[in-house]
Every structure is written in C-alpha cells, then in structure tokens.
Amino acid sequence: MHTTRVNPDTRVIVETTVQTQALRKAVEIVGGEEQLGARLGLSAGTIRLFITGRINLPQRLFLQVVDIISADSVRIENPAATYVRRSRATD
C-alpha cells in the first residue's frame, strides 16, 4: 500500500509505504535514527534514506524492523509478563 503526500516544509512529494511507516515506528521505539541504525548496522543517514523512500529497504532489514516493533507491542500489551510473580506464603 502506497500513499503520497506533500511535505509542507519542503514541498517535496513523500511516498508512504508500509516499510517507511514501520521504520518511523521503530525509530520512535528505539529512541532515534542513530539508535536504529546502530541496531541494524547502518548509519543514521542510511536510515533517513530508507524513511524518505530514496532507497528501498531490503527485506531482511524490514524483517528486523518488524521484530523491533513486535517486541515493543508484546511488552505494551502484556506488561505483567515482564514482572516475576512472587507466591504468597500462607501462615
């Protein structure tokens, strides 16, 4: 699925794809383009090129991005899973 819009600041047409949406979400989750680049073994500049659609995101990297997003959504949907339950002692 592709949608296009004009960036109001630059007046450049920006194409939004599932890949670019996923990249933006992953950047948000990990705390920035530099952090995502470090996790994927890429520079922040390369991440920006992928996000802007100037170069296509390879499938192997897209799957890594999906893993980042999926791990975050599991953590949010099931916060109890991150805590160890203690059993109550009966007296």
PDB file of N, CA, C and O in Angstrom:
ATOM      1  N   MET A   1       0.838  -1.170   0.000  1.00  0.00           N
ATOM      2  CA  MET A   1       0.000   0.000   0.000  1.00  0.00           C
ATOM      3  C   MET A   1       0.883   1.234   0.000  1.00  0.00           C
ATOM      4  O   MET A   1       1.807   1.348   0.805  1.00  0.00           O
ATOM      5  N   HIS A   2       0.600   2.144  -0.893  1.00  0.00           N
ATOM      6  CA  HIS A   2       1.346   3.386  -1.006  1.00  0.00           C
ATOM      7  C   HIS A   2       0.391   4.561  -0.892  1.00  0.00           C
ATOM      8  O   HIS A   2      -0.713   4.542  -1.437  1.00  0.00           O
ATOM      9  N   THR A   3       0.826   5.563  -0.188  1.00  0.00           N
ATOM     10  CA  THR A   3       0.112   6.833  -0.185  1.00  0.00           C
ATOM     11  C   THR A   3       1.149   7.917  -0.429  1.00  0.00           C
ATOM     12  O   THR A   3       2.325   7.755  -0.103  1.00  0.00           O
ATOM     13  N   THR A   4       0.712   8.994  -0.991  1.00  0.00           N
ATOM     14  CA  THR A   4       1.639  10.099  -1.215  1.00  0.00           C
ATOM     15  C   THR A   4       1.089  11.354  -0.566  1.00  0.00           C
ATOM     16  O   THR A   4      -0.120  11.546  -0.443  1.00  0.00           O
ATOM     17  N   ARG A   5       2.012  12.192  -0.160  1.00  0.00           N
ATOM     18  CA  ARG A   5       1.640  13.487   0.417  1.00  0.00           C
ATOM     19  C   ARG A   5       2.758  14.457   0.113  1.00  0.00           C
ATOM     20  O   ARG A   5       3.866  14.056  -0.243  1.00  0.00           O
ATOM     21  N   VAL A   6       2.465  15.722   0.253  1.00  0.00           N
ATOM     22  CA  VAL A   6       3.475  16.751   0.054  1.00  0.00           C
ATOM     23  C   VAL A   6       3.930  17.227   1.422  1.00  0.00           C
ATOM     24  O   VAL A   6       3.120  17.629   2.258  1.00  0.00           O
ATOM     25  N   ASN A   7       5.233  17.176   1.638  1.00  0.00           N
ATOM     26  CA  ASN A   7       5.794  17.675   2.888  1.00  0.00           C
ATOM     27  C   ASN A   7       5.606  19.178   2.905  1.00  0.00           C
ATOM     28  O   ASN A   7       6.112  19.866   2.019  1.00  0.00           O
ATOM     29  N   PRO A   8       4.879  19.720   3.909  1.00  0.00           N
ATOM     30  CA  PRO A   8       4.595  21.160   3.916  1.00  0.00           C
ATOM     31  C   PRO A   8       5.840  22.031   4.081  1.00  0.00           C
ATOM     32  O   PRO A   8       5.838  23.194   3.677  1.00  0.00           O
ATOM     33  N   ASP A   9       6.896  21.479   4.668  1.00  0.00           N
ATOM     34  CA  ASP A   9       8.109  22.265   4.881  1.00  0.00           C
ATOM     35  C   ASP A   9       8.977  22.341   3.628  1.00  0.00           C
ATOM     36  O   ASP A   9       9.539  23.391   3.316  1.00  0.00           O
ATOM     37  N   THR A  10       9.080  21.223   2.915  1.00  0.00           N
ATOM     38  CA  THR A  10       9.990  21.175   1.768  1.00  0.00           C
ATOM     39  C   THR A  10       9.278  21.188   0.424  1.00  0.00           C
ATOM     40  O   THR A  10       9.913  21.354  -0.617  1.00  0.00           O
ATOM     41  N   ARG A  11       7.968  21.015   0.445  1.00  0.00           N
ATOM     42  CA  ARG A  11       7.158  20.939  -0.777  1.00  0.00           C
ATOM     43  C   ARG A  11       7.539  19.750  -1.664  1.00  0.00           C
ATOM     44  O   ARG A  11       7.266  19.742  -2.864  1.00  0.00           O
ATOM     45  N   VAL A  12       8.173  18.751  -1.053  1.00  0.00           N
ATOM     46  CA  VAL A  12       8.589  17.554  -1.763  1.00  0.00           C
ATOM     47  C   VAL A  12       7.515  16.489  -1.584  1.00  0.00           C
ATOM     48  O   VAL A  12       6.962  16.332  -0.495  1.00  0.00           O
ATOM     49  N   ILE A  13       7.224  15.759  -2.657  1.00  0.00           N
ATOM     50  CA  ILE A  13       6.254  14.669  -2.560  1.00  0.00           C
ATOM     51  C   ILE A  13       6.915  13.510  -1.828  1.00  0.00           C
ATOM     52  O   ILE A  13       8.004  13.068  -2.196  1.00  0.00           O
ATOM     53  N   VAL A  14       6.247  13.025  -0.791  1.00  0.00           N
ATOM     54  CA  VAL A  14       6.759  11.930   0.021  1.00  0.00           C
ATOM     55  C   VAL A  14       5.819  10.753  -0.147  1.00  0.00           C
ATOM     56  O   VAL A  14       4.607  10.882   0.030  1.00  0.00           O
ATOM     57  N   GLU A  15       6.383   9.606  -0.489  1.00  0.00           N
ATOM     58  CA  GLU A  15       5.599   8.392  -0.619  1.00  0.00           C
ATOM     59  C   GLU A  15       5.684   7.628   0.690  1.00  0.00           C
ATOM     60  O   GLU A  15       6.775   7.387   1.208  1.00  0.00           O
ATOM     61  N   THR A  16       4.531   7.247   1.222  1.00  0.00           N
ATOM     62  CA  THR A  16       4.496   6.491   2.456  1.00  0.00           C
ATOM     63  C   THR A  16       4.133   5.051   2.132  1.00  0.00           C
ATOM     64  O   THR A  16       3.127   4.782   1.475  1.00  0.00           O
ATOM     65  N   THR A  17       4.963   4.134   2.599  1.00  0.00           N
ATOM     66  CA  THR A  17       4.726   2.714   2.398  1.00  0.00           C
ATOM     67  C   THR A  17       4.679   2.031   3.761  1.00  0.00           C
ATOM     68  O   THR A  17       4.953   2.650   4.790  1.00  0.00           O
ATOM     69  N   VAL A  18       4.336   0.779   3.752  1.00  0.00           N
ATOM     70  CA  VAL A  18       4.363   0.005   4.993  1.00  0.00           C
ATOM     71  C   VAL A  18       5.775   0.028   5.570  1.00  0.00           C
ATOM     72  O   VAL A  18       5.954   0.131   6.784  1.00  0.00           O
ATOM     73  N   GLN A  19       6.775  -0.069   4.697  1.00  0.00           N
ATOM     74  CA  GLN A  19       8.162  -0.062   5.161  1.00  0.00           C
ATOM     75  C   GLN A  19       8.525   1.263   5.827  1.00  0.00           C
ATOM     76  O   GLN A  19       9.144   1.266   6.891  1.00  0.00           O
ATOM     77  N   THR A  20       8.150   2.390   5.217  1.00  0.00           N
ATOM     78  CA  THR A  20       8.501   3.678   5.808  1.00  0.00           C
ATOM     79  C   THR A  20       7.742   3.903   7.114  1.00  0.00           C
ATOM     80  O   THR A  20       8.284   4.487   8.053  1.00  0.00           O
ATOM     81  N   GLN A  21       6.498   3.446   7.180  1.00  0.00           N
ATOM     82  CA  GLN A  21       5.741   3.555   8.430  1.00  0.00           C
ATOM     83  C   GLN A  21       6.389   2.712   9.518  1.00  0.00           C
ATOM     84  O   GLN A  21       6.498   3.148  10.664  1.00  0.00           O
ATOM     85  N   ALA A  22       6.818   1.508   9.162  1.00  0.00           N
ATOM     86  CA  ALA A  22       7.473   0.628  10.130  1.00  0.00           C
ATOM     87  C   ALA A  22       8.791   1.242  10.612  1.00  0.00           C
ATOM     88  O   ALA A  22       9.108   1.190  11.800  1.00  0.00           O
ATOM     89  N   LEU A  23       9.545   1.814   9.694  1.00  0.00           N
ATOM     90  CA  LEU A  23      10.795   2.459  10.082  1.00  0.00           C
ATOM     91  C   LEU A  23      10.553   3.613  11.049  1.00  0.00           C
ATOM     92  O   LEU A  23      11.259   3.749  12.048  1.00  0.00           O
ATOM     93  N   ARG A  24       9.570   4.430  10.755  1.00  0.00           N
ATOM     94  CA  ARG A  24       9.268   5.560  11.656  1.00  0.00           C
ATOM     95  C   ARG A  24       8.891   5.057  13.051  1.00  0.00           C
ATOM     96  O   ARG A  24       9.316   5.632  14.053  1.00  0.00           O
ATOM     97  N   LYS A  25       8.100   3.994  13.118  1.00  0.00           N
ATOM     98  CA  LYS A  25       7.700   3.431  14.406  1.00  0.00           C
ATOM     99  C   LYS A  25       8.915   2.867  15.137  1.00  0.00           C
ATOM    100  O   LYS A  25       9.058   3.068  16.343  1.00  0.00           O
ATOM    101  N   ALA A  26       9.785   2.168  14.424  1.00  0.00           N
ATOM    102  CA  ALA A  26      10.984   1.610  15.049  1.00  0.00           C
ATOM    103  C   ALA A  26      11.905   2.712  15.559  1.00  0.00           C
ATOM    104  O   ALA A  26      12.499   2.577  16.628  1.00  0.00           O
ATOM    105  N   VAL A  27      12.028   3.795  14.806  1.00  0.00           N
ATOM    106  CA  VAL A  27      12.836   4.942  15.250  1.00  0.00           C
ATOM    107  C   VAL A  27      12.272   5.490  16.557  1.00  0.00           C
ATOM    108  O   VAL A  27      13.018   5.813  17.481  1.00  0.00           O
ATOM    109  N   GLU A  28      10.958   5.589  16.620  1.00  0.00           N
ATOM    110  CA  GLU A  28      10.301   6.078  17.835  1.00  0.00           C
ATOM    111  C   GLU A  28      10.561   5.132  19.012  1.00  0.00           C
ATOM    112  O   GLU A  28      10.833   5.587  20.123  1.00  0.00           O
ATOM    113  N   ILE A  29      10.480   3.844  18.776  1.00  0.00           N
ATOM    114  CA  ILE A  29      10.646   2.845  19.846  1.00  0.00           C
ATOM    115  C   ILE A  29      12.064   2.851  20.403  1.00  0.00           C
ATOM    116  O   ILE A  29      12.251   2.828  21.620  1.00  0.00           O
ATOM    117  N   VAL A  30      13.064   2.881  19.523  1.00  0.00           N
ATOM    118  CA  VAL A  30      14.451   2.766  19.996  1.00  0.00           C
ATOM    119  C   VAL A  30      15.063   4.096  20.397  1.00  0.00           C
ATOM    120  O   VAL A  30      16.131   4.125  21.009  1.00  0.00           O
ATOM    121  N   GLY A  31      14.404   5.196  20.063  1.00  0.00           N
ATOM    122  CA  GLY A  31      14.875   6.486  20.536  1.00  0.00           C
ATOM    123  C   GLY A  31      15.620   7.331  19.527  1.00  0.00           C
ATOM    124  O   GLY A  31      16.285   8.293  19.913  1.00  0.00           O
ATOM    125  N   GLY A  32      15.536   7.010  18.261  1.00  0.00           N
ATOM    126  CA  GLY A  32      16.155   7.869  17.254  1.00  0.00           C
ATOM    127  C   GLY A  32      16.734   7.092  16.086  1.00  0.00           C
ATOM    128  O   GLY A  32      16.873   5.870  16.124  1.00  0.00           O
ATOM    129  N   GLU A  33      17.067   7.845  15.045  1.00  0.00           N
ATOM    130  CA  GLU A  33      17.618   7.241  13.833  1.00  0.00           C
ATOM    131  C   GLU A  33      18.997   6.642  14.085  1.00  0.00           C
ATOM    132  O   GLU A  33      19.319   5.586  13.540  1.00  0.00           O
ATOM    133  N   GLU A  34      19.810   7.298  14.901  1.00  0.00           N
ATOM    134  CA  GLU A  34      21.140   6.775  15.212  1.00  0.00           C
ATOM    135  C   GLU A  34      21.041   5.445  15.948  1.00  0.00           C
ATOM    136  O   GLU A  34      21.789   4.510  15.660  1.00  0.00           O
ATOM    137  N   GLN A  35      20.105   5.363  16.911  1.00  0.00           N
ATOM    138  CA  GLN A  35      19.940   4.131  17.674  1.00  0.00           C
ATOM    139  C   GLN A  35      19.438   2.990  16.787  1.00  0.00           C
ATOM    140  O   GLN A  35      19.900   1.855  16.908  1.00  0.00           O
ATOM    141  N   LEU A  36      18.494   3.296  15.899  1.00  0.00           N
ATOM    142  CA  LEU A  36      18.005   2.256  14.999  1.00  0.00           C
ATOM    143  C   LEU A  36      19.117   1.829  14.051  1.00  0.00           C
ATOM    144  O   LEU A  36      19.293   0.640  13.788  1.00  0.00           O
ATOM    145  N   GLY A  37      19.860   2.793  13.543  1.00  0.00           N
ATOM    146  CA  GLY A  37      20.985   2.464  12.676  1.00  0.00           C
ATOM    147  C   GLY A  37      21.981   1.548  13.370  1.00  0.00           C
ATOM    148  O   GLY A  37      22.473   0.592  12.772  1.00  0.00           O
ATOM    149  N   ALA A  38      22.277   1.839  14.629  1.00  0.00           N
ATOM    150  CA  ALA A  38      23.211   1.006  15.387  1.00  0.00           C
ATOM    151  C   ALA A  38      22.679  -0.421  15.529  1.00  0.00           C
ATOM    152  O   ALA A  38      23.440  -1.382  15.413  1.00  0.00           O
ATOM    153  N   ARG A  39      21.379  -0.561  15.777  1.00  0.00           N
ATOM    154  CA  ARG A  39      20.788  -1.902  15.919  1.00  0.00           C
ATOM    155  C   ARG A  39      20.798  -2.670  14.610  1.00  0.00           C
ATOM    156  O   ARG A  39      20.896  -3.897  14.604  1.00  0.00           O
ATOM    157  N   LEU A  40      20.696  -1.945  13.493  1.00  0.00           N
ATOM    158  CA  LEU A  40      20.655  -2.602  12.185  1.00  0.00           C
ATOM    159  C   LEU A  40      22.009  -2.628  11.485  1.00  0.00           C
ATOM    160  O   LEU A  40      22.138  -3.203  10.404  1.00  0.00           O
ATOM    161  N   GLY A  41      23.020  -2.008  12.097  1.00  0.00           N
ATOM    162  CA  GLY A  41      24.346  -1.955  11.482  1.00  0.00           C
ATOM    163  C   GLY A  41      24.431  -0.960  10.336  1.00  0.00           C
ATOM    164  O   GLY A  41      25.157  -1.178   9.365  1.00  0.00           O
ATOM    165  N   LEU A  42      23.683   0.136  10.454  1.00  0.00           N
ATOM    166  CA  LEU A  42      23.620   1.158   9.409  1.00  0.00           C
ATOM    167  C   LEU A  42      23.874   2.532  10.008  1.00  0.00           C
ATOM    168  O   LEU A  42      23.832   2.708  11.226  1.00  0.00           O
ATOM    169  N   SER A  43      24.138   3.499   9.145  1.00  0.00           N
ATOM    170  CA  SER A  43      24.285   4.880   9.614  1.00  0.00           C
ATOM    171  C   SER A  43      22.900   5.530   9.737  1.00  0.00           C
ATOM    172  O   SER A  43      21.928   5.060   9.146  1.00  0.00           O
ATOM    173  N   ALA A  44      22.830   6.605  10.506  1.00  0.00           N
ATOM    174  CA  ALA A  44      21.578   7.363  10.627  1.00  0.00           C
ATOM    175  C   ALA A  44      21.182   7.931   9.270  1.00  0.00           C
ATOM    176  O   ALA A  44      19.995   8.029   8.957  1.00  0.00           O
ATOM    177  N   GLY A  45      22.171   8.305   8.467  1.00  0.00           N
ATOM    178  CA  GLY A  45      21.892   8.820   7.126  1.00  0.00           C
ATOM    179  C   GLY A  45      21.218   7.788   6.241  1.00  0.00           C
ATOM    180  O   GLY A  45      20.319   8.119   5.469  1.00  0.00           O
ATOM    181  N   THR A  46      21.646   6.548   6.349  1.00  0.00           N
ATOM    182  CA  THR A  46      21.017   5.476   5.573  1.00  0.00           C
ATOM    183  C   THR A  46      19.589   5.248   6.041  1.00  0.00           C
ATOM    184  O   THR A  46      18.695   5.017   5.227  1.00  0.00           O
ATOM    185  N   ILE A  47      19.373   5.312   7.345  1.00  0.00           N
ATOM    186  CA  ILE A  47      18.010   5.176   7.876  1.00  0.00           C
ATOM    187  C   ILE A  47      17.126   6.273   7.286  1.00  0.00           C
ATOM    188  O   ILE A  47      15.995   6.001   6.883  1.00  0.00           O
ATOM    189  N   ARG A  48      17.624   7.500   7.229  1.00  0.00           N
ATOM    190  CA  ARG A  48      16.851   8.606   6.648  1.00  0.00           C
ATOM    191  C   ARG A  48      16.543   8.357   5.171  1.00  0.00           C
ATOM    192  O   ARG A  48      15.449   8.673   4.704  1.00  0.00           O
ATOM    193  N   LEU A  49      17.496   7.797   4.444  1.00  0.00           N
ATOM    194  CA  LEU A  49      17.261   7.483   3.027  1.00  0.00           C
ATOM    195  C   LEU A  49      16.140   6.452   2.876  1.00  0.00           C
ATOM    196  O   LEU A  49      15.316   6.552   1.967  1.00  0.00           O
ATOM    197  N   PHE A  50      16.116   5.475   3.759  1.00  0.00           N
ATOM    198  CA  PHE A  50      15.035   4.478   3.730  1.00  0.00           C
ATOM    199  C   PHE A  50      13.704   5.128   4.085  1.00  0.00           C
ATOM    200  O   PHE A  50      12.699   4.883   3.418  1.00  0.00           O
ATOM    201  N   ILE A  51      13.687   5.952   5.127  1.00  0.00           N
ATOM    202  CA  ILE A  51      12.443   6.577   5.586  1.00  0.00           C
ATOM    203  C   ILE A  51      11.856   7.496   4.520  1.00  0.00           C
ATOM    204  O   ILE A  51      10.640   7.549   4.339  1.00  0.00           O
ATOM    205  N   THR A  52      12.718   8.212   3.823  1.00  0.00           N
ATOM    206  CA  THR A  52      12.231   9.132   2.790  1.00  0.00           C
ATOM    207  C   THR A  52      11.909   8.428   1.479  1.00  0.00           C
ATOM    208  O   THR A  52      11.388   9.046   0.551  1.00  0.00           O
ATOM    209  N   GLY A  53      12.217   7.148   1.400  1.00  0.00           N
ATOM    210  CA  GLY A  53      11.914   6.394   0.189  1.00  0.00           C
ATOM    211  C   GLY A  53      12.913   6.600  -0.934  1.00  0.00           C
ATOM    212  O   GLY A  53      12.662   6.203  -2.072  1.00  0.00           O
ATOM    213  N   ARG A  54      14.034   7.214  -0.625  1.00  0.00           N
ATOM    214  CA  ARG A  54      15.049   7.440  -1.670  1.00  0.00           C
ATOM    215  C   ARG A  54      15.723   6.142  -2.073  1.00  0.00           C
ATOM    216  O   ARG A  54      16.135   5.974  -3.221  1.00  0.00           O
ATOM    217  N   ILE A  55      15.831   5.220  -1.118  1.00  0.00           N
ATOM    218  CA  ILE A  55      16.301   3.875  -1.437  1.00  0.00           C
ATOM    219  C   ILE A  55      15.344   2.878  -0.799  1.00  0.00           C
ATOM    220  O   ILE A  55      14.726   3.158   0.229  1.00  0.00           O
ATOM    221  N   ASN A  56      15.233   1.719  -1.421  1.00  0.00           N
ATOM    222  CA  ASN A  56      14.304   0.701  -0.926  1.00  0.00           C
ATOM    223  C   ASN A  56      14.923  -0.089   0.219  1.00  0.00           C
ATOM    224  O   ASN A  56      16.111  -0.412   0.207  1.00  0.00           O
ATOM    225  N   LEU A  57      14.102  -0.386   1.194  1.00  0.00           N
ATOM    226  CA  LEU A  57      14.522  -1.165   2.352  1.00  0.00           C
ATOM    227  C   LEU A  57      14.566  -2.638   1.972  1.00  0.00           C
ATOM    228  O   LEU A  57      13.548  -3.197   1.564  1.00  0.00           O
ATOM    229  N   PRO A  58      15.736  -3.282   2.098  1.00  0.00           N
ATOM    230  CA  PRO A  58      15.807  -4.717   1.798  1.00  0.00           C
ATOM    231  C   PRO A  58      14.920  -5.524   2.755  1.00  0.00           C
ATOM    232  O   PRO A  58      14.699  -5.132   3.901  1.00  0.00           O
ATOM    233  N   GLN A  59      14.429  -6.635   2.266  1.00  0.00           N
ATOM    234  CA  GLN A  59      13.500  -7.450   3.053  1.00  0.00           C
ATOM    235  C   GLN A  59      14.110  -7.898   4.372  1.00  0.00           C
ATOM    236  O   GLN A  59      13.420  -7.895   5.391  1.00  0.00           O
ATOM    237  N   ARG A  60      15.381  -8.283   4.387  1.00  0.00           N
ATOM    238  CA  ARG A  60      15.992  -8.757   5.636  1.00  0.00           C
ATOM    239  C   ARG A  60      15.998  -7.659   6.699  1.00  0.00           C
ATOM    240  O   ARG A  60      15.813  -7.940   7.883  1.00  0.00           O
ATOM    241  N   LEU A  61      16.211  -6.404   6.278  1.00  0.00           N
ATOM    242  CA  LEU A  61      16.175  -5.297   7.231  1.00  0.00           C
ATOM    243  C   LEU A  61      14.747  -4.997   7.663  1.00  0.00           C
ATOM    244  O   LEU A  61      14.493  -4.681   8.826  1.00  0.00           O
ATOM    245  N   PHE A  62      13.815  -5.099   6.716  1.00  0.00           N
ATOM    246  CA  PHE A  62      12.407  -4.882   7.056  1.00  0.00           C
ATOM    247  C   PHE A  62      11.974  -5.886   8.121  1.00  0.00           C
ATOM    248  O   PHE A  62      11.259  -5.519   9.054  1.00  0.00           O
ATOM    249  N   LEU A  63      12.390  -7.134   8.001  1.00  0.00           N
ATOM    250  CA  LEU A  63      12.022  -8.143   8.998  1.00  0.00           C
ATOM    251  C   LEU A  63      12.632  -7.831  10.360  1.00  0.00           C
ATOM    252  O   LEU A  63      12.005  -8.100  11.385  1.00  0.00           O
ATOM    253  N   GLN A  64      13.832  -7.275  10.395  1.00  0.00           N
ATOM    254  CA  GLN A  64      14.434  -6.863  11.659  1.00  0.00           C
ATOM    255  C   GLN A  64      13.644  -5.710  12.285  1.00  0.00           C
ATOM    256  O   GLN A  64      13.452  -5.665  13.500  1.00  0.00           O
ATOM    257  N   VAL A  65      13.192  -4.786  11.445  1.00  0.00           N
ATOM    258  CA  VAL A  65      12.385  -3.658  11.921  1.00  0.00           C
ATOM    259  C   VAL A  65      11.068  -4.179  12.495  1.00  0.00           C
ATOM    260  O   VAL A  65      10.619  -3.722  13.547  1.00  0.00           O
ATOM    261  N   VAL A  66      10.460  -5.123  11.809  1.00  0.00           N
ATOM    262  CA  VAL A  66       9.209  -5.725  12.297  1.00  0.00           C
ATOM    263  C   VAL A  66       9.439  -6.401  13.648  1.00  0.00           C
ATOM    264  O   VAL A  66       8.588  -6.313  14.533  1.00  0.00           O
ATOM    265  N   ASP A  67      10.572  -7.071  13.818  1.00  0.00           N
ATOM    266  CA  ASP A  67      10.890  -7.696  15.103  1.00  0.00           C
ATOM    267  C   ASP A  67      10.964  -6.656  16.222  1.00  0.00           C
ATOM    268  O   ASP A  67      10.484  -6.899  17.329  1.00  0.00           O
ATOM    269  N   ILE A  68      11.560  -5.510  15.939  1.00  0.00           N
ATOM    270  CA  ILE A  68      11.652  -4.440  16.945  1.00  0.00           C
ATOM    271  C   ILE A  68      10.260  -3.964  17.338  1.00  0.00           C
ATOM    272  O   ILE A  68       9.963  -3.797  18.521  1.00  0.00           O
ATOM    273  N   ILE A  69       9.419  -3.750  16.353  1.00  0.00           N
ATOM    274  CA  ILE A  69       8.057  -3.279  16.611  1.00  0.00           C
ATOM    275  C   ILE A  69       7.256  -4.337  17.354  1.00  0.00           C
ATOM    276  O   ILE A  69       6.522  -4.022  18.291  1.00  0.00           O
ATOM    277  N   SER A  70       7.394  -5.587  16.936  1.00  0.00           N
ATOM    278  CA  SER A  70       6.645  -6.674  17.570  1.00  0.00           C
ATOM    279  C   SER A  70       7.039  -6.849  19.030  1.00  0.00           C
ATOM    280  O   SER A  70       6.178  -7.041  19.889  1.00  0.00           O
ATOM    281  N   ALA A  71       8.319  -6.783  19.309  1.00  0.00           N
ATOM    282  CA  ALA A  71       8.783  -6.925  20.690  1.00  0.00           C
ATOM    283  C   ALA A  71       8.220  -5.818  21.559  1.00  0.00           C
ATOM    284  O   ALA A  71       7.852  -6.061  22.708  1.00  0.00           O
ATOM    285  N   ASP A  72       8.146  -4.605  21.027  1.00  0.00           N
ATOM    286  CA  ASP A  72       7.603  -3.488  21.788  1.00  0.00           C
ATOM    287  C   ASP A  72       6.109  -3.658  22.026  1.00  0.00           C
ATOM    288  O   ASP A  72       5.620  -3.367  23.118  1.00  0.00           O
ATOM    289  N   SER A  73       5.379  -4.125  21.017  1.00  0.00           N
ATOM    290  CA  SER A  73       3.929  -4.270  21.188  1.00  0.00           C
ATOM    291  C   SER A  73       3.602  -5.385  22.165  1.00  0.00           C
ATOM    292  O   SER A  73       2.614  -5.284  22.892  1.00  0.00           O
ATOM    293  N   VAL A  74       4.401  -6.449  22.205  1.00  0.00           N
ATOM    294  CA  VAL A  74       4.177  -7.519  23.181  1.00  0.00           C
ATOM    295  C   VAL A  74       4.404  -6.976  24.580  1.00  0.00           C
ATOM    296  O   VAL A  74       3.642  -7.283  25.496  1.00  0.00           O
ATOM    297  N   ARG A  75       5.443  -6.172  24.754  1.00  0.00           N
ATOM    298  CA  ARG A  75       5.748  -5.591  26.062  1.00  0.00           C
ATOM    299  C   ARG A  75       4.609  -4.691  26.529  1.00  0.00           C
ATOM    300  O   ARG A  75       4.258  -4.700  27.709  1.00  0.00           O
ATOM    301  N   ILE A  76       4.029  -3.916  25.616  1.00  0.00           N
ATOM    302  CA  ILE A  76       2.949  -2.997  25.977  1.00  0.00           C
ATOM    303  C   ILE A  76       1.658  -3.754  26.264  1.00  0.00           C
ATOM    304  O   ILE A  76       0.959  -3.441  27.228  1.00  0.00           O
ATOM    305  N   GLU A  77       1.335  -4.749  25.435  1.00  0.00           N
ATOM    306  CA  GLU A  77       0.084  -5.483  25.590  1.00  0.00           C
ATOM    307  C   GLU A  77       0.080  -6.396  26.799  1.00  0.00           C
ATOM    308  O   GLU A  77      -0.986  -6.678  27.347  1.00  0.00           O
ATOM    309  N   ASN A  78       1.231  -6.864  27.229  1.00  0.00           N
ATOM    310  CA  ASN A  78       1.292  -7.798  28.334  1.00  0.00           C
ATOM    311  C   ASN A  78       2.360  -7.375  29.338  1.00  0.00           C
ATOM    312  O   ASN A  78       3.364  -8.068  29.506  1.00  0.00           O
ATOM    313  N   PRO A  79       2.150  -6.239  30.006  1.00  0.00           N
ATOM    314  CA  PRO A  79       3.182  -5.751  30.925  1.00  0.00           C
ATOM    315  C   PRO A  79       3.446  -6.697  32.089  1.00  0.00           C
ATOM    316  O   PRO A  79       4.544  -6.689  32.646  1.00  0.00           O
ATOM    317  N   ALA A  80       2.465  -7.510  32.469  1.00  0.00           N
ATOM    318  CA  ALA A  80       2.653  -8.447  33.576  1.00  0.00           C
ATOM    319  C   ALA A  80       3.698  -9.495  33.235  1.00  0.00           C
ATOM    320  O   ALA A  80       4.317 -10.066  34.133  1.00  0.00           O
ATOM    321  N   ALA A  81       3.899  -9.753  31.965  1.00  0.00           N
ATOM    322  CA  ALA A  81       4.880 -10.755  31.550  1.00  0.00           C
ATOM    323  C   ALA A  81       6.304 -10.319  31.866  1.00  0.00           C
ATOM    324  O   ALA A  81       7.204 -11.157  31.905  1.00  0.00           O
ATOM    325  N   THR A  82       6.528  -9.035  32.089  1.00  0.00           N
ATOM    326  CA  THR A  82       7.873  -8.552  32.372  1.00  0.00           C
ATOM    327  C   THR A  82       8.197  -8.592  33.862  1.00  0.00           C
ATOM    328  O   THR A  82       9.333  -8.329  34.256  1.00  0.00           O
ATOM    329  N   TYR A  83       7.233  -8.909  34.671  1.00  0.00           N
ATOM    330  CA  TYR A  83       7.445  -8.976  36.104  1.00  0.00           C
ATOM    331  C   TYR A  83       7.378 -10.414  36.581  1.00  0.00           C
ATOM    332  O   TYR A  83       6.593 -11.215  36.072  1.00  0.00           O
ATOM    333  N   VAL A  84       8.205 -10.732  37.559  1.00  0.00           N
ATOM    334  CA  VAL A  84       8.179 -12.065  38.146  1.00  0.00           C
ATOM    335  C   VAL A  84       7.181 -12.030  39.292  1.00  0.00           C
ATOM    336  O   VAL A  84       7.252 -11.165  40.166  1.00  0.00           O
ATOM    337  N   ARG A  85       6.262 -12.965  39.281  1.00  0.00           N
ATOM    338  CA  ARG A  85       5.274 -13.030  40.363  1.00  0.00           C
ATOM    339  C   ARG A  85       5.873 -13.756  41.553  1.00  0.00           C
ATOM    340  O   ARG A  85       6.577 -14.755  41.402  1.00  0.00           O
ATOM    341  N   ARG A  86       5.590 -13.251  42.712  1.00  0.00           N
ATOM    342  CA  ARG A  86       6.029 -13.905  43.933  1.00  0.00           C
ATOM    343  C   ARG A  86       4.822 -14.614  44.549  1.00  0.00           C
ATOM    344  O   ARG A  86       3.715 -14.077  44.592  1.00  0.00           O
ATOM    345  N   SER A  87       5.066 -15.802  45.012  1.00  0.00           N
ATOM    346  CA  SER A  87       3.957 -16.521  45.652  1.00  0.00           C
ATOM    347  C   SER A  87       3.819 -16.021  47.079  1.00  0.00           C
ATOM    348  O   SER A  87       4.804 -15.678  47.732  1.00  0.00           O
ATOM    349  N   ARG A  88       2.585 -15.986  47.549  1.00  0.00           N
ATOM    350  CA  ARG A  88       2.338 -15.564  48.925  1.00  0.00           C
ATOM    351  C   ARG A  88       2.536 -16.732  49.863  1.00  0.00           C
ATOM    352  O   ARG A  88       2.098 -17.851  49.595  1.00  0.00           O
ATOM    353  N   ALA A  89       3.193 -16.458  50.947  1.00  0.00           N
ATOM    354  CA  ALA A  89       3.378 -17.504  51.971  1.00  0.00           C
ATOM    355  C   ALA A  89       2.125 -17.569  52.821  1.00  0.00           C
ATOM    356  O   ALA A  89       1.616 -16.537  53.257  1.00  0.00           O
ATOM    357  N   THR A  90       1.633 -18.744  53.056  1.00  0.00           N
ATOM    358  CA  THR A  90       0.441 -18.895  53.898  1.00  0.00           C
ATOM    359  C   THR A  90       0.876 -19.247  55.310  1.00  0.00           C
ATOM    360  O   THR A  90       1.759 -20.083  55.501  1.00  0.00           O
ATOM    361  N   ASP A  91       0.266 -18.618  56.292  1.00  0.00           N
ATOM    362  CA  ASP A  91       0.636 -18.853  57.696  1.00  0.00           C
ATOM    363  C   ASP A  91      -0.353 -19.763  58.344  1.00  0.00           C
ATOM    364  O   ASP A  91      -0.218 -20.082  59.525  1.00  0.00           O
TER     365      ASP A  91
END
